[in-house]
């Protein structure tokens, strides 16, 4: 080819890169914003026209979104964690156990979002015991988990790693909360004499889910609840397997919810 570009390349003459002044730059940004607006509109239209739209979007008339205890938690809790719908389900379950004696346990705390929502959901002085390594996910089970590694190859750190000091500080205003850092089940012995009304398990993988069930189920009060956050997750099938195996010979059977959680009520 004998176009000008090729002749410059062959002769070793570099083509000067065009420069952009401030006016051109802001015009460029505006064009990008217009494209983004068009893309957002297309996505909204696609969702609205989808036959699954009613399943994907929470209807605005759902009154749980306006419950005082949920709104209060939503306004005060800004840390990452499970979605609001799941947090509300935890709140609603705990509130239903007003006549069931026992403490609250959470296995898998991360930044403390779900624990905080639970604390804002009840006025009872139940003791809360929060268990987490704060070092990230434990090593996956080679047969029962599909996650190849608990270490993020890009960062070299464990997935969901946190800061235990920050979390402990976050719960300092609550006199009924004990945070117990350590790999599950290393710190469970601290509460071996306790009984529990409510246990939330959000540890993603097979072994810590199984270990949590083996420890807390015998200590669960009658009519108490165990909720597994990851039961319906295709990314973490080990949690489902642990639940199904554990309750295979029990009177209870896990009840699965569309948002991915599952629960049992002890008979």
C-alpha positions in Angstrom: 0.0 0.0 0.0 1.2 3.5 -0.8 -0.9 5.7 1.4 0.6 8.5 3.4 0.6 6.5 6.6 2.6 3.7 5.2 5.1 6.1 3.5 5.7 7.9 6.8 6.2 4.6 8.6 8.6 3.4 6.0 10.6 6.6 6.1 10.8 6.6 9.9 8.8 9.8 10.2 6.5 9.7 13.3 3.0 11.0 12.9 2.3 13.6 15.6 -0.4 12.6 18.1 -3.3 15.0 18.1 -3.6 17.2 21.2 -6.8 17.9 23.1 -7.5 21.2 24.8 -9.8 21.7 27.7 -12.8 22.5 25.5 -12.3 19.4 23.4 -11.8 17.3 26.6 -15.1 18.4 28.2 -16.9 17.9 24.8 -15.5 14.3 24.8 -16.8 13.7 28.3 -20.3 15.0 27.4 -20.4 12.6 24.4 -19.4 9.7 26.7 -22.2 10.7 29.2 -24.8 10.8 26.4 -23.7 7.3 25.3 -24.0 6.1 28.9 -27.5 7.6 29.3 -28.6 5.8 26.1 -27.1 2.5 27.5 -28.9 2.9 30.8 -32.2 3.6 29.0 -31.7 0.5 26.9 -31.0 -1.6 30.0 -34.1 -0.3 31.8 -36.3 -1.0 28.8 -34.8 -4.5 28.4 -35.6 -5.2 32.1 -39.1 -3.8 31.8 -39.9 -5.9 28.7 -38.4 -9.1 30.2 -40.8 -11.7 31.3 -38.7 -12.1 34.4 -39.0 -8.4 35.3 -41.4 -8.9 38.2 -38.9 -11.4 39.7 -35.9 -9.1 39.2 -37.3 -5.9 40.7 -38.7 -5.5 44.2 -42.2 -3.9 43.8 -42.4 -0.4 45.3 -45.6 -1.3 47.2 -43.8 -3.9 49.4 -44.4 -2.5 52.9 -41.3 -4.2 54.5 -39.2 -1.5 52.9 -40.9 1.0 55.1 -40.7 -0.9 58.4 -39.2 1.4 61.1 -36.5 -1.1 62.1 -35.4 -1.7 58.6 -35.3 2.0 57.7 -33.4 2.7 60.8 -30.8 0.1 60.0 -30.6 1.2 56.4 -29.9 4.8 57.4 -27.2 3.8 60.0 -25.4 0.9 58.4 -23.1 1.8 55.5 -20.7 -1.2 55.4 -20.8 -3.8 52.6 -22.6 -7.1 53.0 -25.6 -9.1 52.0 -28.5 -7.4 50.1 -31.2 -5.5 52.0 -33.9 -8.1 51.2 -31.8 -10.8 53.0 -31.2 -8.5 55.9 -34.9 -7.8 56.3 -35.6 -11.5 56.3 -33.1 -12.0 59.2 -34.7 -9.1 61.0 -38.2 -10.5 60.6 -37.2 -14.0 61.7 -35.5 -12.7 64.9 -38.4 -10.5 65.8 -40.7 -13.6 65.5 -38.7 -15.4 68.2 -39.6 -13.0 71.0 -40.9 -15.9 73.1 -38.0 -18.2 72.3 -35.1 -18.1 74.9 -31.5 -18.0 73.9 -28.7 -15.9 72.4 -27.9 -15.0 68.8 -24.9 -16.3 67.0 -23.6 -15.3 63.6 -21.0 -17.4 61.8 -19.4 -15.2 59.2 -19.5 -11.6 60.0 -17.3 -9.8 57.4 -17.9 -6.1 58.1 -20.9 -6.7 60.4 -23.8 -5.5 58.2 -26.2 -8.3 58.9 -25.3 -8.3 62.6 -26.1 -4.6 62.8 -29.4 -5.0 61.0 -30.3 -7.7 63.6 -29.4 -5.5 66.5 -31.6 -2.7 65.2 -34.5 -5.2 64.7 -35.1 -6.1 68.4 -35.3 -4.4 71.7 -34.6 -7.5 73.7 -31.3 -7.8 75.6 -30.2 -11.0 73.9 -26.5 -11.7 73.9 -24.9 -11.7 70.4 -21.9 -13.8 69.6 -20.1 -13.0 66.3 -17.6 -15.5 64.9 -15.3 -14.8 62.0 -11.6 -15.2 61.2 -11.6 -11.8 59.5 -8.8 -13.3 57.4 -11.1 -14.2 54.5 -12.5 -17.5 53.3 -11.0 -20.7 54.6 -9.5 -23.3 52.2 -12.2 -24.9 50.1 -12.9 -28.6 50.4 -11.6 -30.4 47.2 -14.7 -32.6 46.8 -17.5 -30.4 48.2 -16.6 -26.9 47.1 -16.1 -25.7 43.5 -14.0 -22.6 44.4 -10.5 -23.5 43.2 -8.8 -21.3 45.9 -9.6 -19.0 48.7 -6.9 -16.6 47.5 -7.6 -13.9 45.0 -4.9 -14.4 42.2 -4.9 -10.7 41.4 -4.4 -9.4 45.0 -2.8 -12.4 46.6 -5.1 -12.0 49.5 -7.9 -14.2 50.8 -11.4 -13.5 49.4 -13.6 -11.5 51.9 -10.6 -10.6 54.1 -11.5 -8.0 56.7 -10.2 -6.0 59.6 -11.1 -7.4 63.0 -10.1 -4.3 64.9 -12.4 -2.1 62.8 -15.3 -4.6 63.3 -14.8 -4.8 67.0 -14.7 -1.0 67.2 -18.0 -0.9 65.2 -19.8 -2.9 67.9 -18.4 -1.1 70.9 -21.6 0.8 71.5 -23.5 -2.5 72.0 -22.9 -3.9 75.4 -24.6 -7.2 74.5 -22.2 -8.1 71.6 -19.1 -10.3 71.8 -16.9 -10.5 68.7 -14.8 -13.7 68.7 -12.1 -13.6 66.0 -10.7 -16.9 64.8 -11.2 -19.6 62.3 -14.4 -21.6 62.6 -14.8 -23.7 64.8 -11.8 -22.7 67.0 -13.7 -20.2 69.2 -17.0 -22.1 69.5 -15.9 -23.5 72.9 -16.3 -20.1 74.4 -20.1 -20.4 74.1 -20.4 -24.1 74.8 -22.7 -23.5 77.8 -25.0 -21.2 76.0 -28.4 -21.9 74.3 -29.4 -20.1 71.2 -32.7 -18.9 69.7 -31.2 -17.7 66.4 -28.1 -18.7 64.4 -27.1 -17.1 61.1 -24.5 -19.0 59.0 -22.8 -17.2 56.2 -19.5 -18.9 55.7 -19.9 -19.9 52.0 -18.0 -23.2 52.1 -18.8 -26.8 53.1 -16.6 -27.4 56.1 -17.3 -24.2 58.1 -21.0 -24.6 57.4 -20.9 -28.2 58.6 -18.9 -27.3 61.7 -21.4 -24.5 62.5 -24.4 -26.8 62.2 -22.7 -29.6 64.3 -22.0 -27.2 67.1 -25.1 -25.0 67.2 -28.0 -27.3 66.4 -27.7 -29.3 69.7 -27.7 -25.9 71.5 -30.7 -24.5 69.6 -33.8 -23.9 71.6 -37.1 -25.4 70.6 -38.7 -23.2 67.9 -35.3 -21.6 67.4 -34.1 -20.9 63.9 -30.9 -21.6 61.8 -30.6 -19.6 58.6 -28.0 -20.4 55.9 -27.2 -17.5 53.7 -25.5 -19.4 50.9 -27.9 -22.3 50.5 -29.1 -21.3 47.0 -25.8 -20.0 45.7 -24.4 -21.8 42.6 -21.0 -20.2 43.3 -20.8 -21.9 46.8 -22.6 -25.3 46.5 -20.7 -26.6 49.5 -23.1 -24.7 51.9 -26.1 -26.4 50.4 -24.4 -29.8 50.5 -23.5 -29.4 54.2 -27.1 -28.3 55.1 -28.7 -31.2 53.2 -26.3 -33.8 54.6 -26.7 -32.6 58.2 -30.5 -32.5 58.1 -31.0 -35.7 56.2 -31.6 -37.6 59.4 -33.2 -34.8 61.4 -36.9 -33.9 61.9 -36.3 -30.6 60.1 -35.8 -30.0 56.4 -34.3 -26.8 55.0 -36.9 -24.4 53.5 -35.3 -22.6 50.5 -36.1 -19.0 49.7 -36.0 -17.3 46.2 -33.3 -14.9 47.4 -30.9 -17.7 48.1 -31.3 -18.2 51.9 -32.7 -21.3 53.6 -33.8 -21.9 57.1 -35.0 -24.5 59.6 -37.2 -24.1 62.7 -36.2 -26.6 65.4 -39.0 -29.0 66.4 
